[in-house]
Amino acid sequence: MRIFHGFDALPAFVHPAVTVGSFDGVHRGHRVLIDRLREEAARIGGESIVLTFEPHPRVTLGRAEGLRLITTLDEKCALLEAAGVDNLIVIPFDRSFSALAGQEFVEKYLVGRLGAEVLVAGFNHRFGHDRLACDDARISGLLHIVKVGPCMVDGIRVSSTAIRQLLEKGDLPAAERLAGHLLNVSEIDTTDKK
């Protein structure tokens, strides 16, 4: 897996299929999304690209109180590589980036910088400070959009939040069932490093 930091020194990608998110924990729900991303990339003879954020957006936006991340950036990279992702772009998530509107992000970065042809997104994914739905007509006219439904395990919708809640309750086995892998439960520093 190739790893890039930011958008400034990117190669020309071949028929990119892209997904975007924090991917904290790279849990079973994320892997359903990544599996579909890889299928879409193969369908168009292209490359899979995951865009993730560092630090976590809640840190930059001042909403990280009590946030306990499931994975470090290094762990996230290793899990994404193991999932078969071709390319990972780590986006420095700062105040300026957080101010982008959803349509501007898609036009300028996904289509403009990456040349994205397919966007694979979770059923509830939204872009930008204006929380633009991924199937909004302003986006769907720019690239092919594939929405992936929720992943359920043991009757629970898999999410990073659900895993964090199980960890807070001390239920490591249930958290690991949702994650689909062993978890390193050491506390991760969420202080703002701007």
N, CA and C atoms as an extended XYZ file, in Angstrom:
582
Properties=species:S:1:pos:R:3:atomname:S:1:resname:S:1:resid:I:1 pbc="F F F"
N         0.845       -1.185        0.000 N   MET     1
C         0.000        0.000        0.000 CA  MET     1
C         0.883        1.239        0.000 C   MET     1
N         0.563        2.158       -0.885 N   ARG     2
C         1.283        3.437       -0.909 CA  ARG     2
C         0.574        4.406        0.035 C   ARG     2
N         1.364        5.152        0.793 N   ILE     3
C         0.808        6.126        1.749 CA  ILE     3
C         1.281        7.519        1.357 C   ILE     3
N         0.338        8.445        1.277 N   PHE     4
C         0.628        9.839        0.941 CA  PHE     4
C         0.095       10.726        2.060 C   PHE     4
N         0.778       11.824        2.295 N   HIS     5
C         0.349       12.780        3.321 CA  HIS     5
C        -0.029       14.076        2.627 C   HIS     5
N        -1.309       14.373        2.627 N   GLY     6
C        -1.802       15.576        1.965 CA  GLY     6
C        -1.985       15.359        0.472 C   GLY     6
N        -2.337       16.454       -0.212 N   PHE     7
C        -2.683       16.396       -1.627 CA  PHE     7
C        -1.611       16.965       -2.554 C   PHE     7
N        -0.479       17.404       -2.009 N   ASP     8
C         0.476       18.154       -2.820 CA  ASP     8
C         1.370       17.313       -3.724 C   ASP     8
N         1.695       16.100       -3.360 N   ALA     9
C         2.647       15.306       -4.147 CA  ALA     9
C         2.054       13.959       -4.533 C   ALA     9
N         0.915       14.003       -5.189 N   LEU    10
C         0.230       12.766       -5.560 CA  LEU    10
C         0.562       12.374       -6.993 C   LEU    10
N         0.643       11.082       -7.255 N   PRO    11
C         0.848       10.626       -8.631 CA  PRO    11
C        -0.475       10.685       -9.399 C   PRO    11
N        -0.421       10.387      -10.659 N   ALA    12
C        -1.648       10.231      -11.443 CA  ALA    12
C        -2.175        8.831      -11.152 C   ALA    12
N        -3.357        8.749      -10.579 N   PHE    13
C        -3.953        7.459      -10.259 CA  PHE    13
C        -4.698        6.908      -11.474 C   PHE    13
N        -4.787        5.593      -11.563 N   VAL    14
C        -5.472        4.923      -12.664 CA  VAL    14
C        -6.905        4.602      -12.238 C   VAL    14
N        -7.881        5.220      -12.899 N   HIS    15
C        -9.305        4.980      -12.642 CA  HIS    15
C        -9.587        4.825      -11.145 C   HIS    15
N        -9.405        5.900      -10.371 N   PRO    16
C        -9.532        5.779       -8.918 CA  PRO    16
C       -10.960        5.534       -8.425 C   PRO    16
N       -11.065        4.582       -7.517 N   ALA    17
C       -12.275        4.376       -6.722 CA  ALA    17
C       -11.885        4.816       -5.307 C   ALA    17
N       -12.691        5.682       -4.709 N   VAL    18
C       -12.305        6.374       -3.479 CA  VAL    18
C       -13.354        6.194       -2.390 C   VAL    18
N       -12.878        6.147       -1.152 N   THR    19
C       -13.758        6.266        0.002 CA  THR    19
C       -13.086        7.204        0.992 C   THR    19
N       -13.894        7.846        1.832 N   VAL    20
C       -13.403        8.879        2.742 CA  VAL    20
C       -13.958        8.640        4.132 C   VAL    20
N       -13.102        8.781        5.153 N   GLY    21
C       -13.596        8.685        6.524 CA  GLY    21
C       -12.474        8.649        7.536 C   GLY    21
N       -12.839        8.676        8.798 N   SER    22
C       -11.848        8.606        9.874 CA  SER    22
C       -11.279        7.202       10.008 C   SER    22
N       -12.092        6.203        9.786 N   PHE    23
C       -11.677        4.797        9.843 CA  PHE    23
C       -11.008        4.438       11.164 C   PHE    23
N       -11.484        5.036       12.257 N   ASP    24
C       -10.932        4.701       13.570 CA  ASP    24
C       -11.337        3.281       13.924 C   ASP    24
N       -10.359        2.423       14.107 N   GLY    25
C       -10.606        1.036       14.458 CA  GLY    25
C       -10.604        0.088       13.275 C   GLY    25
N       -10.787        0.628       12.060 N   VAL    26
C       -10.892       -0.203       10.851 CA  VAL    26
C       -11.683       -1.477       11.193 C   VAL    26
N       -12.910       -1.256       11.655 N   HIS    27
C       -13.770       -2.337       12.136 CA  HIS    27
C       -14.504       -3.034       10.994 C   HIS    27
N       -15.370       -3.974       11.353 N   ARG    28
C       -16.076       -4.773       10.348 CA  ARG    28
C       -16.905       -3.915        9.389 C   ARG    28
N       -17.515       -2.867        9.895 N   GLY    29
C       -18.276       -1.968        9.024 CA  GLY    29
C       -17.367       -1.291        8.010 C   GLY    29
N       -16.212       -0.839        8.473 N   HIS    30
C       -15.237       -0.250        7.554 CA  HIS    30
C       -14.786       -1.264        6.513 C   HIS    30
N       -14.592       -2.499        6.949 N   ARG    31
C       -14.085       -3.503        6.016 CA  ARG    31
C       -15.129       -3.884        4.962 C   ARG    31
N       -16.413       -3.810        5.299 N   VAL    32
C       -17.451       -4.013        4.283 CA  VAL    32
C       -17.316       -2.918        3.219 C   VAL    32
N       -17.118       -1.695        3.667 N   LEU    33
C       -16.924       -0.553        2.767 CA  LEU    33
C       -15.665       -0.745        1.917 C   LEU    33
N       -14.579       -1.157        2.536 N   ILE    34
C       -13.312       -1.351        1.821 CA  ILE    34
C       -13.414       -2.501        0.829 C   ILE    34
N       -14.095       -3.576        1.207 N   ASP    35
C       -14.290       -4.682        0.269 CA  ASP    35
C       -15.045       -4.206       -0.972 C   ASP    35
N       -16.073       -3.401       -0.771 N   ARG    36
C       -16.839       -2.865       -1.907 CA  ARG    36
C       -15.970       -1.913       -2.728 C   ARG    36
N       -15.137       -1.124       -2.046 N   LEU    37
C       -14.215       -0.218       -2.733 CA  LEU    37
C       -13.288       -1.005       -3.652 C   LEU    37
N       -12.739       -2.094       -3.134 N   ARG    38
C       -11.831       -2.920       -3.930 CA  ARG    38
C       -12.567       -3.552       -5.112 C   ARG    38
N       -13.809       -3.985       -4.899 N   GLU    39
C       -14.616       -4.549       -5.987 CA  GLU    39
C       -14.857       -3.509       -7.080 C   GLU    39
N       -15.203       -2.291       -6.670 N   GLU    40
C       -15.460       -1.225       -7.643 CA  GLU    40
C       -14.189       -0.866       -8.406 C   GLU    40
N       -13.048       -0.806       -7.714 N   ALA    41
C       -11.775       -0.514       -8.376 CA  ALA    41
C       -11.466       -1.603       -9.401 C   ALA    41
N       -11.667       -2.862       -9.036 N   ALA    42
C       -11.413       -3.974       -9.957 CA  ALA    42
C       -12.365       -3.919      -11.151 C   ALA    42
N       -13.614       -3.543      -10.890 N   ARG    43
C       -14.626       -3.478      -11.957 CA  ARG    43
C       -14.229       -2.489      -13.046 C   ARG    43
N       -13.608       -1.376      -12.654 N   ILE    44
C       -13.235       -0.352      -13.640 CA  ILE    44
C       -11.749       -0.416      -14.009 C   ILE    44
N       -11.061       -1.466      -13.546 N   GLY    45
C        -9.640       -1.598      -13.857 CA  GLY    45
C        -8.798       -0.517      -13.218 C   GLY    45
N        -9.166       -0.150      -11.991 N   GLY    46
C        -8.504        0.971      -11.334 CA  GLY    46
C        -7.869        0.643      -10.011 C   GLY    46
N        -7.608        1.692       -9.251 N   GLU    47
C        -6.953        1.608       -7.946 CA  GLU    47
C        -7.928        2.016       -6.850 C   GLU    47
N        -7.774        1.388       -5.686 N   SER    48
C        -8.560        1.786       -4.516 CA  SER    48
C        -7.779        2.836       -3.727 C   SER    48
N        -8.507        3.864       -3.291 N   ILE    49
C        -7.895        4.937       -2.511 CA  ILE    49
C        -8.764        5.209       -1.288 C   ILE    49
N        -8.145        5.163       -0.114 N   VAL    50
C        -8.810        5.553        1.126 CA  VAL    50
C        -8.249        6.903        1.558 C   VAL    50
N        -9.131        7.853        1.836 N   LEU    51
C        -8.729        9.136        2.411 CA  LEU    51
C        -9.132        9.109        3.873 C   LEU    51
N        -8.179        9.404        4.745 N   THR    52
C        -8.482        9.465        6.169 CA  THR    52
C        -7.916       10.756        6.737 C   THR    52
N        -8.234       11.041        7.974 N   PHE    53
C        -7.879       12.324        8.582 CA  PHE    53
C        -6.941       12.148        9.767 C   PHE    53
N        -6.034       13.099        9.917 N   GLU    54
C        -5.145       13.136       11.081 CA  GLU    54
C        -4.902       14.597       11.438 C   GLU    54
N        -5.253       15.042       12.629 N   PRO    55
C        -5.876       14.250       13.687 CA  PRO    55
C        -7.353       13.970       13.383 C   PRO    55
N        -7.965       13.203       14.259 N   HIS    56
C        -9.399       12.928       14.141 CA  HIS    56
C       -10.134       14.267       14.096 C   HIS    56
N       -11.126       14.430       13.206 N   PRO    57
C       -11.836       15.712       13.101 CA  PRO    57
C       -12.370       16.254       14.413 C   PRO    57
N       -12.814       15.399       15.324 N   ARG    58
C       -13.341       15.895       16.603 CA  ARG    58
C       -12.269       16.615       17.404 C   ARG    58
N       -11.014       16.232       17.225 N   VAL    59
C        -9.918       16.916       17.920 CA  VAL    59
C        -9.798       18.341       17.394 C   VAL    59
N        -9.743       18.486       16.082 N   THR    60
C        -9.607       19.802       15.459 CA  THR    60
C       -10.794       20.702       15.776 C   THR    60
N       -11.980       20.123       15.806 N   LEU    61
C       -13.196       20.900       16.026 CA  LEU    61
C       -13.486       21.158       17.502 C   LEU    61
N       -12.591       20.713       18.379 N   GLY    62
C       -12.766       20.976       19.806 CA  GLY    62
C       -13.841       20.134       20.454 C   GLY    62
N       -14.147       18.982       19.860 N   ARG    63
C       -15.198       18.110       20.418 CA  ARG    63
C       -14.617       16.761       20.822 C   ARG    63
N       -13.356       16.763       21.248 N   ALA    64
C       -12.677       15.499       21.556 CA  ALA    64
C       -12.738       15.123       23.028 C   ALA    64
N       -13.404       15.940       23.851 N   GLU    65
C       -13.461       15.616       25.272 CA  GLU    65
C       -14.047       14.219       25.463 C   GLU    65
N       -13.301       13.375       26.114 N   GLY    66
C       -13.731       12.013       26.366 CA  GLY    66
C       -13.518       11.064       25.196 C   GLY    66
N       -12.996       11.587       24.085 N   LEU    67
C       -12.769       10.726       22.919 CA  LEU    67
C       -11.587        9.812       23.166 C   LEU    67
N       -11.830        8.534       23.048 N   ARG    68
C       -10.766        7.541       23.178 CA  ARG    68
C       -10.666        6.824       21.843 C   ARG    68
N        -9.638        7.148       21.098 N   LEU    69
C        -9.475        6.547       19.783 CA  LEU    69
C        -9.185        5.056       19.923 C   LEU    69
N        -9.636        4.297       18.941 N   ILE    70
C        -9.469        2.850       18.966 CA  ILE    70
C        -8.108        2.457       18.404 C   ILE    70
N        -7.642        3.204       17.404 N   THR    71
C        -6.358        2.900       16.770 CA  THR    71
C        -5.512        4.154       16.622 C   THR    71
N        -4.206        3.949       16.682 N   THR    72
C        -3.275        5.021       16.329 CA  THR    72
C        -3.236        5.099       14.803 C   THR    72
N        -2.603        6.123       14.272 N   LEU    73
C        -2.465        6.225       12.824 CA  LEU    73
C        -1.676        5.040       12.270 C   LEU    73
N        -0.615        4.634       12.950 N   ASP    74
C         0.175        3.491       12.486 CA  ASP    74
C        -0.645        2.208       12.465 C   ASP    74
N        -1.449        1.992       13.501 N   GLU    75
C        -2.305        0.803       13.539 CA  GLU    75
C        -3.339        0.848       12.410 C   GLU    75
N        -3.916        2.025       12.204 N   LYS    76
C        -4.899        2.194       11.139 CA  LYS    76
C        -4.270        1.870        9.783 C   LYS    76
N        -3.067        2.380        9.551 N   CYS    77
C        -2.368        2.101        8.286 CA  CYS    77
C        -2.150        0.603        8.096 C   CYS    77
N        -1.718       -0.070        9.150 N   ALA    78
C        -1.456       -1.511        9.063 CA  ALA    78
C        -2.745       -2.281        8.764 C   ALA    78
N        -3.837       -1.910        9.402 N   LEU    79
C        -5.117       -2.590        9.188 CA  LEU    79
C        -5.651       -2.330        7.774 C   LEU    79
N        -5.480       -1.109        7.271 N   LEU    80
C        -5.927       -0.797        5.912 CA  LEU    80
C        -5.091       -1.547        4.879 C   LEU    80
N        -3.797       -1.652        5.140 N   GLU    81
C        -2.941       -2.413        4.234 CA  GLU    81
C        -3.345       -3.884        4.229 C   GLU    81
N        -3.614       -4.438        5.407 N   ALA    82
C        -4.036       -5.837        5.509 CA  ALA    82
C        -5.373       -6.074        4.805 C   ALA    82
N        -6.202       -5.022        4.727 N   ALA    83
C        -7.504       -5.132        4.057 CA  ALA    83
C        -7.372       -5.041        2.535 C   ALA    83
N        -6.160       -4.791        2.042 N   GLY    84
C        -5.929       -4.794        0.605 CA  GLY    84
C        -6.096       -3.470       -0.098 C   GLY    84
N        -6.044       -2.365        0.640 N   VAL    85
C        -6.160       -1.034        0.045 CA  VAL    85
C        -4.895       -0.737       -0.770 C   VAL    85
N        -5.070       -0.166       -1.965 N   ASP    86
C        -3.921        0.170       -2.809 CA  ASP    86
C        -3.203        1.436       -2.349 C   ASP    86
N        -3.984        2.466       -2.003 N   ASN    87
C        -3.423        3.772       -1.662 CA  ASN    87
C        -4.152        4.362       -0.464 C   ASN    87
N        -3.381        5.003        0.404 N   LEU    88
C        -3.948        5.710        1.553 CA  LEU    88
C        -3.449        7.143        1.505 C   LEU    88
N        -4.380        8.084        1.591 N   ILE    89
C        -4.019        9.494        1.671 CA  ILE    89
C        -4.438        9.994        3.040 C   ILE    89
N        -3.457       10.450        3.816 N   VAL    90
C        -3.712       10.990        5.153 CA  VAL    90
C        -3.847       12.501        5.001 C   VAL    90
N        -5.024       13.001        5.296 N   ILE    91
C        -5.320       14.417        5.133 CA  ILE    91
C        -5.074       15.137        6.461 C   ILE    91
N        -4.195       16.147        6.465 N   PRO    92
C        -4.031       16.942        7.687 CA  PRO    92
C        -5.334       17.709        7.955 C   PRO    92
N        -6.058       17.303        8.979 N   PHE    93
C        -7.364       17.901        9.251 CA  PHE    93
C        -7.188       19.087       10.185 C   PHE    93
N        -7.129       20.277        9.591 N   ASP    94
C        -6.980       21.504       10.366 CA  ASP    94
C        -8.239       22.367       10.216 C   ASP    94
N        -8.246       23.512       10.853 N   ARG    95
C        -9.431       24.388       10.817 CA  ARG    95
C        -9.782       24.798        9.384 C   ARG    95
N        -8.769       25.106        8.587 N   SER    96
C        -8.997       25.517        7.206 CA  SER    96
C        -9.685       24.402        6.415 C   SER    96
N        -9.186       23.177        6.560 N   PHE    97
C        -9.776       22.059        5.842 CA  PHE    97
C       -11.195       21.803        6.334 C   PHE    97
N       -11.419       21.955        7.633 N   SER    98
C       -12.748       21.694        8.189 CA  SER    98
C       -13.792       22.685        7.692 C   SER    98
N       -13.344       23.836        7.163 N   ALA    99
C       -14.267       24.864        6.683 CA  ALA    99
C       -14.768       24.608        5.262 C   ALA    99
N       -14.210       23.608        4.574 N   LEU   100
C       -14.638       23.316        3.207 CA  LEU   100
C       -16.092       22.855        3.161 C   LEU   100
N       -16.799       23.334        2.150 N   ALA   101
C       -18.150       22.833        1.889 CA  ALA   101
C       -18.029       21.473        1.213 C   ALA   101
N       -19.044       20.648        1.339 N   GLY   102
C       -19.021       19.314        0.761 CA  GLY   102
C       -18.780       19.302       -0.737 C   GLY   102
N       -19.490       20.159       -1.460 N   GLN   103
C       -19.336       20.196       -2.911 CA  GLN   103
C       -17.925       20.636       -3.293 C   GLN   103
N       -17.375       21.618       -2.576 N   GLU   104
C       -16.016       22.077       -2.853 CA  GLU   104
C       -15.001       20.963       -2.618 C   GLU   104
N       -15.175       20.188       -1.542 N   PHE   105
C       -14.270       19.077       -1.264 CA  PHE   105
C       -14.299       18.058       -2.403 C   PHE   105
N       -15.500       17.686       -2.832 N   VAL   106
C       -15.624       16.698       -3.900 CA  VAL   106
C       -15.038       17.234       -5.202 C   VAL   106
N       -15.405       18.469       -5.577 N   GLU   107
C       -14.930       19.035       -6.845 CA  GLU   107
C       -13.422       19.262       -6.846 C   GLU   107
N       -12.909       19.895       -5.799 N   LYS   108
C       -11.499       20.294       -5.777 CA  LYS   108
C       -10.565       19.124       -5.491 C   LYS   108
N       -10.940       18.259       -4.555 N   TYR   109
C       -10.029       17.203       -4.116 CA  TYR   109
C       -10.332       15.839       -4.731 C   TYR   109
N       -11.547       15.342       -4.540 N   LEU   110
C       -11.834       13.997       -5.037 CA  LEU   110
C       -11.749       13.931       -6.564 C   LEU   110
N       -12.433       14.849       -7.239 N   VAL   111
C       -12.425       14.840       -8.695 CA  VAL   111
C       -11.209       15.595       -9.230 C   VAL   111
N       -10.956       16.793       -8.704 N   GLY   112
C        -9.877       17.633       -9.219 CA  GLY   112
C        -8.477       17.089       -8.990 C   GLY   112
N        -8.157       16.730       -7.766 N   ARG   113
C        -6.799       16.254       -7.449 CA  ARG   113
C        -6.613       14.763       -7.681 C   ARG   113
N        -7.630       13.971       -7.347 N   LEU   114
C        -7.486       12.516       -7.451 CA  LEU   114
C        -7.989       11.944       -8.769 C   LEU   114
N        -8.904       12.662       -9.415 N   GLY   115
C        -9.515       12.117      -10.624 CA  GLY   115
C       -10.485       10.993      -10.326 C   GLY   115
N       -11.082       11.024       -9.146 N   ALA   116
C       -11.981        9.945       -8.716 CA  ALA   116
C       -13.092        9.711       -9.731 C   ALA   116
N       -13.308        8.442      -10.040 N   GLU   117
C       -14.391        8.056      -10.936 CA  GLU   117
C       -15.545        7.429      -10.171 C   GLU   117
N       -15.222        6.776       -9.047 N   VAL   118
C       -16.231        6.128       -8.209 CA  VAL   118
C       -16.007        6.557       -6.771 C   VAL   118
N       -17.094        6.867       -6.085 N   LEU   119
C       -17.061        7.150       -4.658 CA  LEU   119
C       -17.866        6.075       -3.960 C   LEU   119
N       -17.238        5.358       -3.030 N   VAL   120
C       -17.933        4.366       -2.217 CA  VAL   120
C       -18.111        4.986       -0.836 C   VAL   120
N       -19.357        5.067       -0.378 N   ALA   121
C       -19.635        5.759        0.877 CA  ALA   121
C       -20.619        4.969        1.723 C   ALA   121
N       -20.481        5.133        3.020 N   GLY   122
C       -21.429        4.534        3.944 CA  GLY   122
C       -22.793        5.180        3.802 C   GLY   122
N       -23.814        4.472        4.238 N   PHE   123
C       -25.210        4.915        4.078 CA  PHE   123
C       -25.478        6.268        4.709 C   PHE   123
N       -24.695        6.645        5.727 N   ASN   124
C       -24.949        7.901        6.431 CA  ASN   124
C       -23.809        8.911        6.268 C   ASN   124
N       -22.953        8.709        5.263 N   HIS   125
C       -21.790        9.586        5.096 CA  HIS   125
C       -22.200       10.950        4.546 C   HIS   125
N       -21.560       11.985        5.089 N   ARG   126
C       -21.797       13.357        4.638 CA  ARG   126
C       -20.461       14.052        4.484 C   ARG   126
N       -20.428       15.064        3.607 N   PHE   127
C       -19.195       15.788        3.312 CA  PHE   127
C       -19.270       17.224        3.779 C   PHE   127
N       -18.136       17.728        4.248 N   GLY   128
C       -17.963       19.149        4.502 CA  GLY   128
C       -18.688       19.680        5.718 C   GLY   128
N       -18.400       20.954        5.976 N   HIS   129
C       -19.007       21.606        7.147 CA  HIS   129
C       -20.515       21.720        6.987 C   HIS   129
N       -21.001       21.681        5.744 N   ASP   130
C       -22.431       21.793        5.499 CA  ASP   130
C       -23.136       20.432        5.472 C   ASP   130
N       -22.355       19.346        5.756 N   ARG   131
C       -22.898       17.996        5.888 CA  ARG   131
C       -23.686       17.578        4.645 C   ARG   131
N       -23.113       17.789        3.487 N   LEU   132
C       -23.746       17.456        2.218 CA  LEU   132
C       -23.823       15.944        2.059 C   LEU   132
N       -25.013       15.436        1.786 N   ALA   133
C       -25.209       13.991        1.605 CA  ALA   133
C       -24.436       13.520        0.385 C   ALA   133
N       -23.868       12.329        0.473 N   CYS   134
C       -23.028       11.834       -0.620 CA  CYS   134
C       -23.817       11.566       -1.889 C   CYS   134
N       -25.136       11.436       -1.801 N   ASP   135
C       -25.925       11.225       -3.011 CA  ASP   135
C       -26.649       12.488       -3.464 C   ASP   135
N       -26.233       13.635       -2.949 N   ASP   136
C       -26.780       14.918       -3.376 CA  ASP   136
C       -26.506       15.100       -4.872 C   ASP   136
N       -27.432       15.684       -5.587 N   ALA   137
C       -27.301       15.859       -7.041 CA  ALA   137
C       -26.055       16.658       -7.418 C   ALA   137
N       -25.609       17.571       -6.533 N   ARG   138
C       -24.411       18.365       -6.839 CA  ARG   138
C       -23.158       17.501       -6.857 C   ARG   138
N       -23.216       16.328       -6.214 N   ILE   139
C       -22.076       15.412       -6.195 CA  ILE   139
C       -22.294       14.273       -7.184 C   ILE   139
N       -23.500       13.744       -7.213 N   SER   140
C       -23.752       12.555       -8.033 CA  SER   140
C       -23.557       12.815       -9.518 C   SER   140
N       -23.585       14.064       -9.936 N   GLY   141
C       -23.321       14.383      -11.335 CA  GLY   141
C       -21.837       14.389      -11.674 C   GLY   141
N       -20.976       14.316      -10.654 N   LEU   142
C       -19.537       14.412      -10.866 CA  LEU   142
C       -18.830       13.063      -10.944 C   LEU   142
N       -19.386       12.054      -10.280 N   LEU   143
C       -18.772       10.737      -10.257 CA  LEU   143
C       -19.819        9.696       -9.877 C   LEU   143
N       -19.521        8.446      -10.125 N   HIS   144
C       -20.454        7.363       -9.805 CA  HIS   144
C       -20.409        7.105       -8.298 C   HIS   144
N       -21.572        7.066       -7.673 N   ILE   145
C       -21.633        6.889       -6.220 CA  ILE   145
C       -22.227        5.524       -5.884 C   ILE   145
N       -21.536        4.819       -5.004 N   VAL   146
C       -21.996        3.522       -4.514 CA  VAL   146
C       -22.181        3.664       -3.003 C   VAL   146
N       -23.408        3.464       -2.542 N   LYS   147
C       -23.680        3.540       -1.106 CA  LYS   147
C       -23.713        2.136       -0.522 C   LYS   147
N       -23.116        2.008        0.662 N   VAL   148
C       -23.044        0.726        1.357 CA  VAL   148
C       -23.884        0.828        2.629 C   VAL   148
N       -24.715       -0.158        2.851 N   GLY   149
C       -25.598       -0.158        4.014 CA  GLY   149
C       -24.863       -0.466        5.303 C   GLY   149
N       -25.576       -0.409        6.428 N   PRO   150
C       -24.955       -0.673        7.725 CA  PRO   150
C       -24.546       -2.136        7.886 C   PRO   150
N       -23.554       -2.356        8.718 N   CYS   151
C       -23.079       -3.701        9.056 CA  CYS   151
C       -23.577       -4.020       10.464 C   CYS   151
N       -24.249       -5.154       10.610 N   MET   152
C       -24.775       -5.555       11.906 CA  MET   152
C       -24.028       -6.783       12.423 C   MET   152
N       -23.673       -6.758       13.705 N   VAL   153
C       -23.052       -7.897       14.371 CA  VAL   153
C       -23.731       -8.044       15.731 C   VAL   153
N       -24.210       -9.226       16.024 N   ASP   154
C       -24.895       -9.485       17.298 CA  ASP   154
C       -26.034       -8.489       17.553 C   ASP   154
N       -26.716       -8.084       16.481 N   GLY   155
C       -27.834       -7.152       16.609 CA  GLY   155
C       -27.421       -5.709       16.846 C   GLY   155
N       -26.149       -5.400       16.748 N   ILE   156
C       -25.637       -4.043       16.974 CA  ILE   156
C       -25.101       -3.504       15.655 C   ILE   156
N       -25.467       -2.254       15.330 N   ARG   157
C       -24.899       -1.615       14.150 CA  ARG   157
C       -23.450       -1.262       14.460 C   ARG   157
N       -22.535       -1.810       13.671 N   VAL   158
C       -21.107       -1.623       13.921 CA  VAL   158
C       -20.714       -0.183       13.609 C   VAL   158
N       -20.058        0.446       14.577 N   SER   159
C       -19.517        1.790       14.404 CA  SER   159
C       -18.395        1.977       15.403 C   SER   159
N       -17.555        2.956       15.139 N   SER   160
C       -16.477        3.267       16.084 CA  SER   160
C       -17.069        3.672       17.427 C   SER   160
N       -18.169        4.413       17.395 N   THR   161
C       -18.823        4.842       18.632 CA  THR   161
C       -19.308        3.643       19.439 C   THR   161
N       -19.938        2.677       18.771 N   ALA   162
C       -20.424        1.484       19.481 CA  ALA   162
C       -19.259        0.722       20.112 C   ALA   162
N       -18.142        0.631       19.406 N   ILE   163
C       -16.963       -0.059       19.952 CA  ILE   163
C       -16.422        0.708       21.157 C   ILE   163
N       -16.344        2.025       21.041 N   ARG   164
C       -15.863        2.835       22.181 CA  ARG   164
C       -16.758        2.646       23.399 C   ARG   164
N       -18.076        2.602       23.175 N   GLN   165
C       -19.016        2.426       24.292 CA  GLN   165
C       -18.812        1.074       24.969 C   GLN   165
N       -18.579        0.037       24.183 N   LEU   166
C       -18.320       -1.284       24.763 CA  LEU   166
C       -17.010       -1.287       25.546 C   LEU   166
N       -16.004       -0.601       25.031 N   LEU   167
C       -14.726       -0.513       25.746 CA  LEU   167
C       -14.892        0.239       27.069 C   LEU   167
N       -15.701        1.308       27.046 N   GLU   168
C       -15.951        2.075       28.274 CA  GLU   168
C       -16.637        1.204       29.326 C   GLU   168
N       -17.482        0.277       28.894 N   LYS   169
C       -18.165       -0.636       29.810 CA  LYS   169
C       -17.264       -1.791       30.242 C   LYS   169
N       -16.083       -1.880       29.623 N   GLY   170
C       -15.158       -2.961       29.954 CA  GLY   170
C       -15.452       -4.269       29.248 C   GLY   170
N       -16.282       -4.218       28.190 N   ASP   171
C       -16.646       -5.436       27.469 CA  ASP   171
C       -15.745       -5.598       26.239 C   ASP   171
N       -14.500       -5.943       26.490 N   LEU   172
C       -13.521       -6.107       25.423 CA  LEU   172
C       -13.921       -7.198       24.426 C   LEU   172
N       -14.429       -8.363       24.872 N   PRO   173
C       -14.814       -9.387       23.899 CA  PRO   173
C       -15.882       -8.901       22.906 C   PRO   173
N       -16.881       -8.185       23.388 N   ALA   174
C       -17.923       -7.672       22.485 CA  ALA   174
C       -17.350       -6.611       21.552 C   ALA   174
N       -16.479       -5.748       22.083 N   ALA   175
C       -15.848       -4.720       21.250 CA  ALA   175
C       -15.019       -5.366       20.145 C   ALA   175
N       -14.310       -6.419       20.478 N   GLU   176
C       -13.483       -7.100       19.479 CA  GLU   176
C       -14.329       -7.851       18.455 C   GLU   176
N       -15.523       -8.323       18.833 N   ARG   177
C       -16.418       -8.950       17.853 CA  ARG   177
C       -16.862       -7.917       16.823 C   ARG   177
N       -17.173       -6.704       17.290 N   LEU   178
C       -17.570       -5.650       16.348 CA  LEU   178
C       -16.379       -5.213       15.496 C   LEU   178
N       -15.215       -5.132       16.118 N   ALA   179
C       -14.021       -4.707       15.385 CA  ALA   179
C       -13.601       -5.761       14.366 C   ALA   179
N       -13.732       -7.022       14.751 N   GLY   180
C       -13.306       -8.099       13.876 CA  GLY   180
C       -11.823       -8.403       13.992 C   GLY   180
N       -11.195       -7.840       15.010 N   HIS   181
C        -9.772       -8.080       15.269 CA  HIS   181
C        -9.474       -7.724       16.719 C   HIS   181
N        -8.322       -8.149       17.201 N   LEU   182
C        -7.904       -7.814       18.561 CA  LEU   182
C        -7.656       -6.321       18.667 C   LEU   182
N        -7.969       -5.765       19.828 N   LEU   183
C        -7.794       -4.330       20.049 CA  LEU   183
C        -6.694       -4.070       21.056 C   LEU   183
N        -5.911       -3.042       20.780 N   ASN   184
C        -4.928       -2.538       21.732 CA  ASN   184
C        -5.662       -1.471       22.529 C   ASN   184
N        -5.985       -1.762       23.774 N   VAL   185
C        -6.869       -0.873       24.537 CA  VAL   185
C        -6.132        0.218       25.304 C   VAL   185
N        -4.860        0.429       24.992 N   SER   186
C        -4.139        1.513       25.677 CA  SER   186
C        -4.734        2.860       25.279 C   SER   186
N        -4.740        3.762       26.209 N   GLU   187
C        -5.284        5.102       25.972 CA  GLU   187
C        -4.443        5.817       24.922 C   GLU   187
N        -5.094        6.451       23.963 N   ILE   188
C        -4.409        7.208       22.920 CA  ILE   188
C        -4.627        8.684       23.180 C   ILE   188
N        -3.562        9.440       23.113 N   ASP   189
C        -3.614       10.872       23.366 CA  ASP   189
C        -4.445       11.563       22.300 C   ASP   189
N        -5.454       12.327       22.723 N   THR   190
C        -6.292       13.046       21.771 CA  THR   190
C        -6.101       14.559       21.885 C   THR   190
N        -5.036       14.996       22.542 N   THR   191
C        -4.815       16.426       22.650 CA  THR   191
C        -4.545       17.017       21.274 C   THR   191
N        -4.932       18.242       21.115 N   ASP   192
C        -4.769       18.925       19.823 CA  ASP   192
C        -3.303       19.209       19.577 C   ASP   192
N        -2.792       18.735       18.445 N   LYS   193
C        -1.369       18.903       18.112 CA  LYS   193
C        -1.175       19.900       16.984 C   LYS   193
N        -2.025       20.891       16.872 N   LYS   194
C        -1.903       21.879       15.779 CA  LYS   194
C        -0.669       22.718       15.951 C   LYS   194
